[in-house]
Amino acid sequence: MMKQVVIVFALIGVFGSAAVFTADQQTLNELQPPNEVIEYASAEITDRLEGRRAYFATHPVELYEVVNEIMAPYFDVRYAGRLVLGNHWKTSTAEQRDRFIDAFYDFLLQSYADAVLKFKQDAVTIYAQEGDLPEKRAVVKTSMRMDDGSMVPVNYSLRKSKVGWRVYDVRIEGVSYIQNYRNQFNAEIAALGIDAVTERLLLEASQARGLIES
């Protein structure tokens, strides 16, 4: 389960598209260097869950909302979605792109939010930025301690946007999250079309919520 928590913490908000930004959040993001963006998200998860893990375990919809609020502001939504769709981005309409990104994010949120309840901030080590801060892109190196004491490297790729540094990819033990899902969806979209894949993701997310019978 700890391995799943690594994946969830690193990836759950990459495709977040429903976040509402306050002026304070936007200003904070603009001022934060890349490693502090990751540190802030980690601390906020712990703060929001502190003393309420049992409650959220029995109120999944509220848990999903909290995870979304925390993680979504820190990720470059459209750029990550474009990378995942790869060549299919060019051949799809703007509406198809938006629906796919929203559906994929919702699918991830419903599938993995419960694992966030097992997240422990003291198991994460975030390393300081080496050298001068790059102007447009940066990599933040972190590691997460597993239950057996081993450390798993989790590195975040960020790029500078109008609202500050935002994550667009994560590498866990050297494996790119973006590349992994691009490979997974490429063949399915080529065979069935982006609309069919989007509908499947929406269906699975709905089933996870219990809105329809599985």
N, C-alpha and C positions, 0 to 999 in steps of 0.2 A: 504493500500500500504506500510505503514511503516513496517508492519510485514514481507512483502515480502523482503524489503530491508535488514532486519535483516538476513533473510535466505541467501540472495544473497551474502552479504558481508562476511558472515561466511563461505560459502560453495563453491562459484563459482570456486575457483581455486584448490579444493582438487584433481581433476582428471586431472589437467593441464599436458600435455605431450609434448607440442610443444615449450617450452621455450628455448631460447638460452642464456646461462649464460656467462657473461663477467668475466674476472679475478677479477675485483673489486667487482662484486656481490657475487662471491663465497667467497672471503676473508671476506666480510662484514658478510655474513651469518654464516661463521665459528666462528666469534668473538662475535656475538650477543647472549645474553641470551634469553630465551624463550619469556619473556614479551616484550622485545625490538623488536623481530621479528614481533609480532603483531602490535606494535606501528608504526614500520617503514612501514608496508604494508598499514595501515590506513592513515598515512600521505601522502604516495605516491599517493594513490587514489585521495585524495583531491588536491594535487599539479597538477596532470596530467589533472584533470577535470576543474580546476579553470579557469573561463572565457571562457570555450569552451563547456559548457553543451548544449547550443542551437545547436551548430555545430554538436556535436556527436549525438544529437537526430535525425538529418536528415542524418547522415552518419554512419549507424549501423555497417557496416563492419569494419570501422576504430575504432569504439568503442570496438568491440569484440577484436581486436588486442591489444588495450591498456589494457583492462582488463586482457587479457592473459599475457601480458608482466609484469604487476604489480604483479599478484597473483601467477602465476605458480611457480616461484622460491622458494616459501615459503612452499610448500606442498610435502609430501612424496607420490609421484604418485603411484608407484607400490604397496607399502604396503597398501595404502588405497583401491586400486583396488582389491587387494587380499582379503581384509576384506569384501568388498561388494559382491564379487562373492562367498565367503564362500566355501562350499564343491565343488562348480562348478569349482573353481580354479584348483583343483586336477585332475578333469576329462576333462579339456580343454587343447588344445595345446598352445604352446607359442604364435603362431600367433593369435589364437582365443582370448587369453587374451589381447594381445596388441590392437587388433581391437576393442574389447569391451570397453576397457578403453578410447581409442581415441574417439570412437563414443559417449560414455556417456558424456565425457567432452565437446565435440562439442555440444551435445544436451543441456547441462546445459548452456553453453556459449550463444547460440542463444536464449534460452528461457528466460534468466534472466539478460542479460547484461544491458538492458535498465533501469532496476530498480536501477542499480548502480548510475545512474545520480541523483538519489534522496538521495544518501548517504551523511550524514553530520558528519564530524569528531567530532564536538563538542557534538554530541549525544552519543558518545561512551566513556565509562570509562574503562580504563585498570588498573587492580590492580597490585601492586607490588608483586614480588615473595615472598612467605613466607618461612622462614627458609633457609637452605643451598640448593644450586642448585643441583638437582639430577644428577646422572651421565648419565643416559640413557633415562629416561622418565620424563615428567613434564606436569602439567596442569596450563594453564594461565586463570585466571578468569577475565571476563569482563562483562559489562552490557551495554545495549543500551536503550536510552530513547525513548519511543514511543510518538506519537502525542498527546495522552491523558495524558502524563506526567508519566505514569507507566514505570518501568524499567524491561527489560527482561534479565535474566542471559544468557550469551553466554560463554561457557567454552571450551577452545581449548586443545586438547591432542596432545602433541608433543613428538617426540623421536629424539635422537641424531644420526645423520648420518655422513657420511664422509664430507659432505658439511655444517654441522652445524645443528641447531635445525630446524625441519620441522614438520608441522602439518599433522596429519593423521586422526583425527576425531574431530568433533565439537558437543557439546551438547547444545541445545537450550531449555531452561526451563527443563533441565534434560533429554531431548529426544536425543538420539544418531543419528546423521546423517547417519553414517555407517549402524547401525542396521536398520534404517528406509528403506533405499534403498535395503539392503540385503533382508528384508522381501518382499519388493515390487517385486524384480526381481526373487526371488527364485522359486516361483510357475510358472512364465512365462517361465523361462529357462528350468525347469523340463518338462514342457508340450511341448514347441516348439523348444527347443535347443538354445544354446548361439548364433549361427549364425543368426537365425531368429530375435532374440531380438536385436542384433547388427544392422541388416539391418533396423529394425523399427526405432531405434534411429537415424541412419544416414538419413533416409527419413524425419523424423520430423525436424531434424536440417536443412536440405536442404530447406524444406518448410518455416521454420522460416526466412531463409536468402532470400527467394524469388527466389531461383535458379530454382525451378520448380513450376508448378501450384499446389495449394492445392486443 
